Amino acid sequence: MLKLPRACEEISAAWLSEALSVRHPGLVVEDARVLEVIHGACTKVRLGLSCDRPFAPRVMMKAGFEPHSGAMMQMHVNEMHAYRDLAPTLSVNTCEAHYAGCDATGSALVILEDLTLRDVGFLSLQAPIDYALAAGFLEGLAAIHARWWASPELKDRFAWVPDTSEAQFAHYFALLLDPQAFGRFAGSPRCAAMPRGLLDPPRIRAAHAAMRAAHEAMPKTVNHGDMHLGNLFVDADGRPGFLDWQPRLAPWSIDVSYFMTAALDLVDRRRWEGALLQHYLTALRAHGIEPPGFDEAWAAYRRDLVWGLLIWMLNGSEFQTESNNTAAATRFAMAVVDHDTFRELGV
């Protein structure tokens, strides 16, 4: 268990040699240079490397060097596990992890391939996608979900995967339950764009509990967990790719409703969501899973919209820009209204 750096200044060629040797035995990093630092929910550090044998000239480290990182340790640990323990079991397009580890303090980081070397296209919440690309990502989600669908190994092999409970989402529920803190979000641009009737913390909490209760009767799997456009990419050949995993143990519907609502323009979502949901169900069947019927799946899709509403209503502006938070929160608010999600959940 390596001691992890706590700041960019602690990243050395010697430390990188030791970390990268876990996956690439004997590799020696002769020189390392910080090329770029990107701040946000985590700290992304692009590193230029000189090595004693052919290796990537650049890598991307994701670590917790932000002022708020102490409160986000579990997020970093979850992503570390995703790259180390989940992604290798899946047949899905993602980035290679050269190192994924944690230390005795509970800190975790990953060192990933620099996808700019693949000339990929990174997606953005500010640029909703078209039907064909959405269908491609849903095919990828079906492959992810099918791999561990209702598996007897879920409980033991993926004991590290958090669920969707209040306890596992304590930061958001603390905001929801604090009138002063919630008031700050209610006055923000994202909530100013919402129908006033949605700004109801007790009802949102009750809706979340009802969603969780409905999940008890559904098969569980390992979800990507944060399927918005900022965590997705497209290869130069058009193949969809998945980044920034935050796995959740839950039914398929939290990923599908979250992805479609966040990824599509409001008007397109209204036109396409039924057909895209059927496309996902067909893709599940192609992977050997007997999917739910459309009506059952449609009800689950409608219920689980409250998950995305909760996240984007209360997502910190230090994690995403307020323009991104507003774009996503507005899409979820209108989807909840369109589908009468609170009524579907009985609250």
Stockholm file with secondary structure:
# STOCKHOLM 1.0

chainA/1-347         MLKLPRACEEISAAWLSEALSVRHPGLVVEDARVLEVIHGACTKVRLGLSCDRPFAPRVMMKAGFEPHSGAMMQMHVNEMHAYRDLAPTLSVNTCEAHYAGCDATGSALVILEDLTLRDVGFLSLQAPIDYALAAGFLEGLAAIHARWWASPELKDRFAWVPDTSEAQFAHYFALLLDPQAFGRFAGSPRCAAMPRGLLDPPRIRAAHAAMRAAHEAMPKTVNHGDMHLGNLFVDADGRPGFLDWQPRLAPWSIDVSYFMTAALDLVDRRRWEGALLQHYLTALRAHGIEPPGFDEAWAAYRRDLVWGLLIWMLNGSEFQTESNNTAAATRFAMAVVDHDTFRELGV
#=GR chainA/1-347 SS CCCCCSSGGGCCHHHHHHHHTTTSTTCCEEEEEEEEEECSSSEEEEEEEEESSSCCSEEEEEECCSTTGGGGHHHHHHHHHIIIIIGGGCCSCBCCEEEEEECTTSCEEEEEECGGGGTCEECCTTSCCCHHHHHHHHHHHHHHHHHTTTCTTHHHHTTTSCCSSTGGGHHHHHHHTCHHHHHHHHTSHHHHTSCGGGCCHHHHHHHHHHHHHHHTTSCCEEECSCCSGGGEEECTTSCEEECSCCCEEECTHHHHHHHHHHHSCHHHHHHHHHHHHHHHHHHHHHTTCCCCCHHHHHHHHHHTHHHHHHHHHSCCTTTSCHHHHHHHHHHHHHHHHHTTHHHHHTC
#=GC SS_cons         CCCCCSSGGGCCHHHHHHHHTTTSTTCCEEEEEEEEEECSSSEEEEEEEEESSSCCSEEEEEECCSTTGGGGHHHHHHHHHIIIIIGGGCCSCBCCEEEEEECTTSCEEEEEECGGGGTCEECCTTSCCCHHHHHHHHHHHHHHHHHTTTCTTHHHHTTTSCCSSTGGGHHHHHHHTCHHHHHHHHTSHHHHTSCGGGCCHHHHHHHHHHHHHHHTTSCCEEECSCCSGGGEEECTTSCEEECSCCCEEECTHHHHHHHHHHHSCHHHHHHHHHHHHHHHHHHHHHTTCCCCCHHHHHHHHHHTHHHHHHHHHSCCTTTSCHHHHHHHHHHHHHHHHHTTHHHHHTC
//
